[in-house]
């Protein structure tokens, strides 16, 4: 790690052997981030969690466990000393204070997180804006939303005039159990009112409502998706892409599970007596059982339109679909370590992290197909030209 003129941090390829701290690295997505970093970098990794854990088969020469609380400034200061990058994977981000980001700014260590929550990203952006002096690179939302969706938008938006609409859909596979944090995030949004940005002003909607069918490339096929949660894309995409109408939907491969959540969300909306977040442990057991019969495939899609044309871009993982939300954090960390964000400082937009060529290559080398529909059917993308 070097210092550029003006005191900003500068990264180069030598720190590909440097130390990366992953806060929440034993959680569902944190484990996937660690796996991705082990596969794509030579960095040593400190996995931070509140409880003591075994290394779960990770290489003990590259991975160490550190027991600490993400809200303990003194512990974070000690752990971040000498680190090149810290990845914050300890959600849920709803209502979470950006304490890891604050520690990274103080230590001048590059920061990456998987935050999808609109309010958390707003708090994080304000923390960066209030900082005086040199600021390390800060990469927020390196997950399915907003990062992966932003890269899909970039793939096709050059074919359109001014964007009038962006629709994002996440369709993860359900095989394998989700952690409590993931389920708390889902339950906190069920029946909750929030605003979705539209061309003529915000529209009030409710979490897990308005199901629609979304057509993916074969053999993945159709999935039902619901207006899910207030994501950071609602603030970021109008800035990045000049589009005022942004929507996010989600749904799994188990219709009964999705339908059940939709019914519970409707009850919560009208009755408001269900302590849904307190049900996270019980739901984790149900989802764990359902995960035994669920699919290992996962996919995501964006639909973007101007006044005359529509384009759709999809990513489809036939196996290991659970990786999709975690891959952007691994990609972003590798980009920092390899020097591809050499002069970055402060907030770094997701669409500045990878070029379209790098995005397509990164997905294809991991066995994840990228598809484009120009209105004449889905065609697999072999390079950035589609």
C-alpha positions in Angstrom: 0.0 0.0 0.0 1.4 3.4 -1.0 0.4 7.0 -0.5 -0.4 9.1 -3.5 0.1 12.8 -3.7 -2.3 14.6 -1.4 -2.3 11.7 1.1 -4.8 9.5 -0.7 -4.2 5.8 -0.6 -2.8 4.0 -3.6 -2.9 0.3 -4.2 -0.7 -1.8 -6.4 -0.3 -5.5 -7.4 2.2 -6.1 -4.6 -0.6 -6.0 -2.0 -2.2 -9.0 -3.7 -0.3 -10.8 -0.9 -1.5 -8.3 1.7 -3.9 -8.8 4.6 -7.7 -8.6 4.1 -10.1 -8.4 7.0 -13.6 -9.9 6.6 -16.0 -8.9 9.3 -18.7 -11.5 9.5 -16.7 -14.0 7.5 -18.4 -17.0 9.2 -21.9 -15.9 8.1 -23.7 -17.3 5.1 -22.4 -14.6 2.6 -19.2 -13.9 4.5 -18.1 -17.5 4.0 -18.8 -17.1 0.2 -16.7 -13.9 0.2 -13.8 -15.6 1.9 -14.0 -18.5 -0.6 -14.0 -16.0 -3.4 -11.0 -14.2 -2.0 -9.0 -17.4 -1.5 -9.7 -18.3 -5.2 -9.0 -14.9 -6.8 -6.2 -13.4 -4.6 -3.1 -14.3 -2.7 -4.1 -12.2 0.3 -4.0 -13.5 3.8 -7.5 -13.2 5.4 -8.5 -12.4 9.0 -12.1 -13.7 9.6 -13.7 -11.6 12.3 -16.8 -12.8 14.3 -18.2 -12.4 17.8 -18.0 -16.1 18.5 -15.1 -18.5 18.2 -15.3 -20.7 15.1 -13.2 -23.4 13.4 -11.7 -22.5 10.0 -14.1 -24.8 8.2 -11.6 -26.4 5.9 -9.9 -23.1 4.9 -6.1 -23.0 4.5 -4.7 -22.2 8.0 -1.7 -20.7 6.4 -3.8 -18.0 4.8 -6.8 -17.7 7.0 -7.0 -16.8 10.7 -9.9 -16.4 13.0 -10.2 -13.2 15.2 -12.9 -13.0 17.8 -14.3 -9.5 18.2 -17.4 -7.4 18.0 -18.0 -5.1 15.0 -19.2 -2.4 17.4 -16.0 -2.3 19.5 -13.9 0.6 18.1 -10.8 -0.5 20.1 -10.9 -4.0 18.8 -11.5 -2.9 15.2 -8.6 -0.5 15.5 -6.3 -3.3 16.5 -7.6 -5.7 13.8 -7.3 -3.2 11.0 -3.7 -2.2 11.7 -1.7 -3.1 8.7 -4.7 -4.3 6.6 -5.1 -3.4 3.0 -8.9 -3.9 2.8 -11.7 -4.6 5.2 -14.9 -6.3 3.9 -18.0 -5.8 6.0 -20.2 -8.8 5.5 -21.9 -8.8 8.9 -25.6 -8.0 8.2 -28.4 -7.4 8.3 -27.7 -3.8 7.5 -31.2 -2.5 8.4 -30.7 -0.3 11.4 -27.0 -1.1 11.6 -24.6 1.7 12.6 -21.7 2.0 10.1 -19.1 1.3 12.8 -16.8 -0.8 10.6 -16.7 2.0 8.0 -15.9 4.5 10.7 -13.0 2.3 11.9 -11.8 1.9 8.3 -11.8 5.6 7.7 -9.9 6.2 10.9 -7.3 3.6 9.9 -7.3 4.7 6.3 -8.0 1.2 5.1 -10.0 0.5 1.9 -13.6 -0.5 2.7 -16.0 -2.9 0.9 -19.4 -4.0 2.1 -22.4 -6.0 0.8 -25.0 -3.5 2.0 -28.3 -3.5 0.1 -30.3 -1.4 2.5 -31.1 2.1 1.4 -30.9 3.7 4.9 -27.6 2.1 5.8 -26.0 3.3 2.5 -27.3 6.8 3.2 -25.7 6.8 6.7 -22.5 5.4 5.2 -22.4 8.1 2.5 -23.0 10.8 5.1 -20.1 9.5 7.2 -17.8 9.7 4.2 -19.0 13.2 3.3 -18.4 14.4 6.8 -14.8 13.2 6.9 -12.1 15.7 6.7 -8.7 14.9 5.1 -7.6 12.0 3.0 -10.1 9.2 2.5 -9.5 5.6 1.5 -11.6 4.0 -1.2 -15.2 3.2 0.0 -17.1 0.7 -2.1 -20.7 0.3 -0.8 -23.2 -2.3 -1.9 -20.8 -4.8 -3.5 -23.5 -7.5 -3.6 -26.4 -8.4 -6.0 -27.8 -4.9 -5.4 -26.6 -2.5 -6.3 -23.3 -3.7 -7.8 -24.2 -6.7 -9.9 -27.3 -5.0 -11.2 -25.3 -1.9 -12.1 -22.9 -4.1 -14.1 -25.8 -5.6 -16.0 -27.2 -2.2 -16.7 -23.9 -1.0 -18.1 -23.8 -4.0 -20.5 -26.9 -2.8 -22.4 -27.5 0.8 -21.7 -25.2 2.0 -24.5 -27.8 0.6 -26.9 -30.5 2.8 -25.6 -31.2 6.6 -25.5 -32.1 8.2 -22.1 -33.1 5.5 -19.7 -36.7 5.8 -18.5 -37.0 2.6 -16.5 -34.8 0.1 -14.7 -36.2 -3.1 -13.2 -34.0 -5.4 -11.1 -35.0 -9.0 -10.2 -33.1 -11.4 -7.9 -34.0 -15.1 -8.1 -31.6 -17.0 -5.8 -31.7 -20.7 -5.4 -32.9 -22.0 -2.0 -30.6 -25.0 -1.5 -28.5 -24.6 1.6 -29.6 -22.8 4.8 -29.6 -19.0 5.1 -28.3 -17.4 8.3 -30.4 -15.5 10.8 -29.2 -12.1 9.5 -30.4 -12.8 5.9 -33.8 -13.9 7.2 -34.1 -10.9 9.5 -33.6 -8.7 6.5 -36.4 -10.4 4.6 -38.8 -10.5 7.5 -38.2 -6.8 8.4 -39.5 -5.8 5.0 -42.6 -8.0 4.9 -45.7 -5.8 4.8 -43.5 -2.7 5.5 -44.4 0.5 3.6 -41.6 2.2 1.6 -41.3 4.5 -1.4 -40.2 3.4 -4.9 -38.9 6.1 -7.2 -41.0 6.7 -10.3 -40.7 9.1 -13.2 -43.5 11.4 -11.7 -42.6 11.0 -8.0 -42.3 8.4 -5.4 -44.9 5.5 -5.2 -45.8 4.0 -1.8 -45.6 0.2 -1.9 -45.3 -2.6 0.7 -42.7 -5.3 1.1 -43.5 -8.7 -0.6 -46.4 -7.5 -2.6 -47.5 -7.3 -6.3 -46.1 -10.6 -7.6 -45.2 -10.8 -11.3 -43.8 -13.5 -13.5 -40.3 -13.0 -14.9 -39.0 -14.9 -17.8 -35.3 -16.0 -17.7 -33.4 -17.9 -20.3 -34.0 -21.6 -20.6 -33.6 -23.9 -18.8 -33.9 -21.6 -15.8 -37.4 -20.5 -17.0 -40.0 -18.3 -15.3 -40.0 -17.2 -11.7 -42.4 -15.2 -9.6 -40.9 -12.0 -8.0 -42.3 -9.6 -5.5 -41.6 -6.0 -4.6 -39.2 -6.8 -1.8 -37.2 -4.3 0.1 -36.1 -0.6 -0.1 -32.7 -1.1 -1.7 -29.9 1.4 -2.2 -30.5 1.3 -5.9 -33.4 3.7 -5.4 -30.9 6.5 -4.5 -27.9 5.4 -6.5 -29.3 4.5 -9.9 -30.8 7.9 -10.6 -27.4 9.4 -9.9 -25.3 6.8 -11.8 -27.6 6.3 -14.8 -29.9 9.4 -14.9 -33.0 7.2 -14.5 -35.8 8.2 -12.1 -37.8 5.0 -12.3 -36.2 2.2 -10.4 -37.7 -1.0 -9.0 -36.4 -4.1 -7.2 -38.1 -7.5 -6.9 -37.1 -10.9 -5.5 -38.4 -14.4 -5.3 -37.1 -17.9 -4.7 -37.6 -21.2 -6.6 -40.0 -22.5 -3.9 -43.5 -21.0 -4.7 -45.0 -22.2 -1.5 -42.4 -20.4 0.6 -42.7 -17.2 -1.4 -46.5 -17.4 -1.3 -46.4 -17.9 2.5 -44.3 -14.8 3.0 -46.6 -12.9 0.7 -49.6 -13.9 2.9 -47.8 -13.1 6.1 -46.8 -9.7 4.6 -50.4 -9.0 3.8 -51.5 -9.9 7.3 -48.7 -7.7 8.8 -49.8 -4.8 6.6 -53.4 -4.9 7.9 -53.2 -6.4 11.3 -49.6 -5.4 12.5 -49.5 -7.8 15.4 -46.9 -10.3 14.1 -43.4 -9.9 15.6 -41.8 -11.1 12.3 -38.2 -10.4 13.0 -38.5 -12.5 16.2 -39.5 -15.4 14.0 -36.1 -15.5 12.2 -34.9 -18.6 14.1 -38.1 -20.5 13.4 -38.0 -19.5 9.8 -34.4 -20.5 9.5 -35.3 -24.0 10.4 -38.1 -24.0 7.9 -35.9 -22.6 5.2 -33.2 -25.1 6.1 -35.6 -28.0 5.6 -36.9 -26.5 2.3 -33.3 -26.0 1.2 -32.9 -29.7 1.0 -35.3 -29.9 -1.9 -34.6 -26.4 -3.4 -32.5 -25.7 -6.5 -28.8 -25.0 -6.5 -29.3 -22.7 -9.5 -29.6 -18.9 -9.1 -30.2 -16.0 -11.4 -30.7 -12.3 -11.6 -32.0 -9.9 -14.2 -32.3 -6.2 -15.1 -34.8 -4.8 -17.6 -34.0 -1.3 -18.9 -36.0 0.8 -21.3 -36.0 4.1 -23.1 -39.0 5.7 -24.9 -38.9 3.1 -27.7 -36.8 0.1 -26.8 -36.4 -2.5 -24.0 -33.3 -4.5 -23.2 -33.0 -7.3 -20.7 -29.7 -8.7 -19.2 -29.6 -11.8 -17.0 -26.9 -13.8 -15.2 -27.6 -17.4 -14.6 -25.6 -19.8 -12.4 -26.8 -23.4 -13.0 -24.9 -24.5 -9.9 -23.8 -22.5 -6.9 -26.3 -19.8 -7.4 -25.9 -18.7 -3.8 -22.6 -17.2 -4.8 -24.2 -14.3 -6.8 -24.7 -11.8 -4.0 -21.2 -12.5 -2.6 -19.1 -12.4 -5.8 -19.1 -8.5 -6.3 -17.4 -8.1 -2.9 -14.7 -10.5 -3.9 -14.3 -8.8 -7.3 -14.1 -5.4 -5.7 -11.5 -6.5 -3.2 -9.4 -8.1 -6.0 -9.7 -4.9 -8.0 -8.3 -2.9 -5.1 -5.4 -5.3 -4.5 -4.5 -5.5 -8.1 -4.3 -1.8 -8.5 -7.2 -1.4 -10.9 -8.6 1.3 -8.6 -5.2 2.8 -8.1 -6.2 6.4 -7.6 -9.6 5.9 -6.1 -10.5 7.8 -3.0 -13.8 8.3 -1.1 -17.0 6.9 -2.5 -16.5 4.7 -5.6 -19.5 3.9 -7.7 -20.1 0.2 -8.5 -20.0 0.9 -12.2 -16.5 2.2 -11.8 -15.2 -1.0 -10.2 -15.3 -3.3 -13.3 -15.5 -2.5 -17.0 -18.1 -4.4 -19.0 -15.4 -6.6 -20.4 -14.1 -7.4 -17.0 -17.6 -8.2 -15.7 -18.4 -10.6 -18.6 -15.0 -12.3 -18.2 -15.3 -12.6 -14.4 -18.7 -14.2 -14.6 -17.9 -16.6 -17.5 -14.7 -17.8 -15.8 -16.8 -18.8 -12.8 -19.3 -20.8 -14.9 -22.0 -18.1 -14.7 -23.6 -17.3 -18.1 -24.5 -13.7 -19.1 -27.5 -13.3 -21.4 -28.9 -10.4 -23.4 -32.4 -10.0 -24.9 -32.7 -7.2 -27.5 -36.4 -8.0 -28.0 -35.7 -11.0 -30.2 -35.1 -13.6 -27.5 -32.3 -14.5 -25.1 -28.8 -14.9 -26.5 -25.7 -15.8 -24.4 -23.1 -13.1 -24.3 -19.6 -14.2 -25.2 -17.9 -10.9 -24.8 -18.7 -7.2 -23.9 -20.2 -6.6 -27.4 -22.9 -9.1 -26.8 
